[in-house]
Amino acid sequence: MTTVTHPLALHEDRLFPADATQRAIARRLYTQVGGLPIISPHGHTDPVWFATDAPFANATELLLVPDHYVFRMLYSQGVPLDTLGIPRRDGSRGEVDAREAWRVFASHFHLFRGTPSSMWLNHVFHDVFGLRVRLEASTADLYFDHINEALRTSAFRPRALFERFNIELIATTESPLDPLRHHAAIRESGWRGRVITAYRPDPVVDPEHEQFPDALRQFGEITGEDVHTWDGYLRAHRQRRAYFARMGATSTDHGHPTAATADLSPAEASRLFDTVVRGGATPAQAELFRAQVLTEMAAMSLDDGLVMQLHPGCFRNHNRELFERFGRDKGADLPVRTEYVHALKPLLDRYGNEPDFRLILFTLDESTYSRELAPLAGHYPSLFLGPAWWFHDAPEGMWRFREQTLASGGFYNTVGFNDDTRAFLSIPARHDVARRIDCAFLARLVAEHRMDEDEAAELAVALAYELPKKAYRL
């Protein structure tokens, strides 16, 4: 019996407008940006890849296991995470070998039709691995063997791929408790690839984080500060931020449930901290503490120059059973309604007019784009809008972001694109999608005579390359 396969091809006009006039403009704009170096100023790739430059294990470990965009879709259709070999919270795994997990993935790949994951993965399959037939049940073994054979060659080591992808810089994200040994090893290796870290203090900032008591204890051990006093706690943050900066960090990142900020007096903050440390904080007090710490982080950013990123509006680990078995970041984080105008006012009253302070805002609540975020960024000199994020870094989400923020915020109060991913091989695909959508959007403005094409070309380069470098002080 002959196995029927279907061709895999990437159309050169993908994501460009159907209208012939706009499509021609988009093509011309894309020639200005398609080959620009990649600036990846915020993400979650593992620095150990670049420190050791060890070969990736196999197709499953590289493309399936780290990517919650992929396995959350499979889980939603009844595929257990154990069947895919996703590590459990205790470090164990289901009894499935990598090839069998890949076969499950391949047999369900049709679920991704039309989704961003399909675009990203097909770009990886086509451009990175040179595959020319679609992934489906009948081609699962062909894919698995072809990818694994490639991964055994030097051309597919992490550093070689970094250079092949034309990545100028990539930022990883680490907790204050991380000793940053892998970043030190990268520096000491003599390799010229630029991999920097970012300061993500959530485990020692959120009293409702399951690791908070133990993380706070470790925070004190690492810094030698008495982190059970408010002043010692703040000194510990300053010390770790300074270390992260010495290791290349130019930014901090904060993943809070809301955008709430506060401006308590030192005495009020100290009393609140004492309550938190004793473990007696109510949900309202925990929220107030996170809010106060954000304002303290802003003060520190003004001192040390680290750019502050805020990623609020996510109900994390919504699936309690999945969280208890598999831990965090397993695809069960969901967007929630988020308010910014009142929430940010305490922080902006203190630092919003400071020219040396920089706060990059993200949202999972698209309803705030034109009502809150764009007007805020279009006024405060310290405030910039991060790109469409997570659930919205799809072509439709990127287009909505541009449409709804342009009038009040313009283009230059945004920071270009960041991929925010653990899936290393998808980084060129994600940046290519963003560049194509921006070229398509700009082409419409040119066709409607709202700007000239030379202006659009300048903007396309700014959005793809110049704005992220400027925003993140790179």
Residue pairs with C-beta under 8 A, 6 or more apart in sequence:
3 138
4 138
5 133
5 134
5 136
5 138
5 139
6 133
6 134
6 136
7 132
7 133
7 134
8 122
8 125
8 126
8 131
8 132
8 133
8 134
8 135
9 126
9 132
10 122
10 123
10 126
10 127
13 23
13 27
14 119
14 436
15 395
15 433
15 436
15 437
15 440
16 22
16 23
16 26
16 27
16 30
16 436
16 439
16 440
16 443
17 23
17 26
17 440
17 443
17 444
19 447
21 447
22 440
22 443
22 444
22 446
22 447
23 443
25 442
25 443
25 446
25 447
25 453
25 456
26 436
26 439
26 440
26 442
26 443
28 453
28 457
29 439
29 442
29 443
29 453
29 456
29 457
29 460
30 435
30 436
30 439
30 460
32 457
32 460
32 461
33 435
33 438
33 439
33 460
33 461
33 463
33 464
33 465
34 432
34 435
35 166
36 166
36 435
36 461
36 464
36 465
37 166
37 167
37 168
37 465
38 165
38 166
38 167
38 168
38 170
38 427
38 428
38 431
39 168
39 169
39 416
39 465
39 468
39 469
39 472
39 474
40 167
40 169
40 170
40 171
40 418
40 419
40 427
40 431
41 169
41 171
41 250
41 251
41 415
41 418
41 468
41 471
41 472
41 474
42 171
42 173
42 198
42 251
42 253
42 309
42 386
42 418
42 419
42 420
42 472
43 170
43 171
43 172
43 173
43 418
43 419
43 420
43 421
43 422
43 427
44 172
44 173
44 420
44 421
44 422
45 170
45 172
45 421
45 422
45 424
45 427
46 172
46 182
46 422
47 172
47 174
47 182
47 183
47 186
47 195
47 197
48 182
49 56
49 158
49 424
50 158
50 159
50 162
50 182
50 186
50 191
50 193
50 195
51 181
51 182
51 183
51 185
51 186
51 189
52 182
52 185
53 157
53 158
53 159
53 191
54 157
54 158
55 151
55 152
55 156
55 157
56 62
56 151
56 156
56 158
57 98
57 151
58 98
58 144
58 147
58 148
58 151
59 98
59 102
59 143
59 144
59 147
59 148
59 151
60 84
60 85
60 98
60 99
60 101
60 102
60 105
60 144
61 98
62 147
62 151
62 424
62 425
63 70
63 121
63 124
63 147
63 423
63 425
64 70
64 71
64 84
64 85
64 101
64 102
64 105
65 71
65 84
65 85
65 86
65 87
66 422
66 423
67 117
67 421
67 422
67 423
67 426
68 329
68 330
68 331
68 422
69 116
69 117
69 331
69 423
70 105
70 112
70 117
70 121
71 79
71 81
71 84
71 86
71 330
71 331
72 330
72 331
72 332
73 111
73 112
73 115
73 117
74 84
74 104
74 105
74 108
74 111
75 81
75 322
75 331
77 108
77 111
79 104
79 108
80 94
81 94
81 322
81 326
81 330
82 88
82 93
82 94
82 96
83 94
83 96
83 101
83 104
84 94
84 96
84 101
84 104
84 105
85 93
85 94
85 96
85 97
85 98
85 101
86 93
86 94
86 326
86 330
87 93
87 326
88 94
88 325
88 326
88 327
89 324
89 325
89 326
89 327
98 144
99 141
99 144
102 140
102 143
102 144
103 137
103 140
103 141
103 144
105 140
106 135
106 136
106 137
106 139
106 140
106 143
107 136
107 137
107 140
109 134
109 135
109 136
110 136
112 118
112 121
115 394
116 393
116 394
116 395
116 433
119 395
119 429
119 433
120 423
120 426
120 429
120 430
120 433
121 135
121 426
121 429
122 134
123 426
123 428
123 429
123 432
124 425
124 426
124 429
125 131
125 135
125 143
126 132
127 428
127 429
128 161
128 425
128 428
129 146
129 147
129 150
131 143
131 146
133 139
133 142
135 143
150 156
154 160
155 164
158 424
159 191
159 193
161 424
161 425
162 170
162 193
163 193
165 427
165 428
166 428
167 193
167 427
168 194
169 194
169 195
169 196
169 474
170 194
170 195
170 196
170 427
171 195
171 196
171 197
171 198
171 249
171 250
171 251
171 472
172 183
172 195
172 196
172 197
172 198
173 197
173 198
173 200
173 253
174 180
174 197
174 198
174 199
174 200
174 244
175 200
175 201
175 202
175 203
175 204
175 215
176 199
176 200
176 201
176 203
176 204
176 219
176 222
176 236
176 237
176 240
176 244
177 203
177 204
177 215
177 218
177 219
177 222
178 197
179 222
180 197
180 243
180 244
180 247
183 195
183 196
183 197
183 247
183 248
184 247
186 193
186 195
187 247
187 248
194 248
195 248
196 247
196 248
196 249
196 250
197 244
197 247
197 248
197 249
198 244
198 249
198 250
198 251
198 252
198 253
198 309
199 240
199 241
199 244
199 249
199 251
199 252
199 253
199 306
200 252
200 253
200 254
200 255
201 237
201 240
201 252
201 254
201 293
201 297
202 209
202 254
202 255
202 256
203 209
203 211
203 212
203 215
204 212
204 215
204 216
204 219
204 227
205 254
205 289
205 290
205 293
206 212
206 256
206 286
206 290
207 276
207 281
207 285
207 286
207 289
207 290
208 283
208 286
209 215
213 279
216 227
216 228
216 277
217 227
219 225
219 227
219 233
219 236
219 240
220 226
220 227
220 228
220 232
220 236
222 236
222 240
223 235
223 236
223 239
223 240
225 232
225 233
225 235
225 236
225 239
226 232
227 233
227 236
228 277
229 270
229 273
230 266
230 269
230 270
230 273
230 274
231 270
233 273
234 296
237 296
237 297
237 300
238 300
238 303
238 304
241 249
241 252
241 300
241 304
241 306
242 304
244 306
245 304
245 305
245 306
249 306
250 305
250 306
250 307
250 472
250 473
250 474
251 306
251 307
251 308
251 309
251 360
251 472
251 473
252 297
252 301
252 306
252 307
252 308
252 309
253 309
253 311
254 294
254 297
254 308
254 309
254 310
254 311
254 312
255 311
255 312
255 314
255 316
256 290
256 294
256 310
256 311
256 312
257 287
257 290
257 312
257 313
257 314
257 315
257 316
257 336
258 287
258 312
258 313
258 338
258 339
258 343
259 310
259 312
259 313
259 338
259 339
259 340
259 343
259 344
259 361
260 287
260 288
260 290
260 291
260 294
260 343
261 291
261 292
261 294
261 295
261 298
261 343
261 344
261 345
261 346
261 347
261 348
262 288
262 291
262 292
262 294
262 295
262 346
263 292
263 295
263 346
263 347
263 349
263 350
264 272
264 288
264 292
269 292
269 296
272 281
272 285
272 288
272 289
272 292
273 289
275 281
275 285
276 285
276 286
276 289
281 289
291 343
291 346
294 310
294 347
295 346
295 347
295 350
295 351
297 308
298 308
298 347
298 350
298 351
298 357
298 359
299 350
299 351
300 306
301 307
301 308
301 357
301 358
301 359
302 351
302 354
302 356
302 357
305 356
305 473
307 358
307 359
307 360
307 471
307 472
307 473
308 357
308 358
308 359
308 360
309 359
309 360
309 362
309 386
310 359
310 360
310 361
310 362
311 362
311 386
311 389
312 338
312 362
312 363
313 335
313 336
313 337
313 338
313 363
313 364
313 365
314 333
314 334
314 335
314 336
314 364
314 390
315 333
315 334
315 335
315 336
316 328
316 332
316 333
317 323
317 328
317 330
317 332
317 333
318 332
318 333
318 334
319 330
319 332
322 330
322 332
323 330
323 332
335 364
335 365
335 390
335 391
336 364
336 365
337 365
337 367
338 363
338 364
338 365
338 368
339 368
339 372
340 361
340 363
340 368
340 372
340 373
340 376
341 372
341 376
344 376
347 359
348 376
348 380
348 382
348 383
351 357
351 359
351 382
352 380
352 381
352 382
352 383
353 380
353 381
353 382
354 381
354 382
355 381
355 382
357 382
358 382
358 384
358 471
358 473
359 382
359 383
359 384
360 384
360 385
360 386
360 415
360 471
361 373
361 376
361 377
361 383
361 384
361 385
361 386
362 386
362 387
362 389
363 369
363 373
363 389
364 389
364 390
364 391
364 392
366 392
366 397
366 400
366 401
366 404
369 400
369 401
369 404
369 405
370 404
370 405
370 407
370 408
373 385
373 405
373 409
374 385
374 404
374 405
374 406
374 407
374 408
374 409
374 413
375 408
375 409
376 383
377 383
377 384
377 385
377 405
377 408
377 409
377 413
377 414
378 408
378 409
378 410
378 413
383 413
384 413
384 414
384 415
384 471
385 405
385 409
385 413
385 414
385 415
386 414
386 415
386 418
387 393
387 398
387 401
387 414
387 415
387 416
387 417
387 418
387 434
388 394
388 397
388 398
388 400
388 401
389 420
390 420
391 397
392 398
392 400
392 401
393 419
393 420
393 430
393 434
395 433
395 437
398 433
398 434
398 437
398 438
399 437
399 440
399 441
402 437
402 438
402 441
403 441
405 414
411 459
411 462
411 463
412 462
412 467
414 463
414 467
415 467
415 468
415 471
415 472
416 462
416 463
416 464
416 465
416 466
416 467
416 468
416 471
417 430
417 431
417 434
417 435
417 438
417 463
417 464
417 468
418 468
419 426
419 427
419 430
419 431
421 427
421 430
431 464
434 464
435 460
435 463
435 464
438 459
438 460
438 463
438 464
439 460
442 451
442 456
442 459
442 460
443 456
445 451
445 456
446 452
446 453
446 456
451 459
468 474
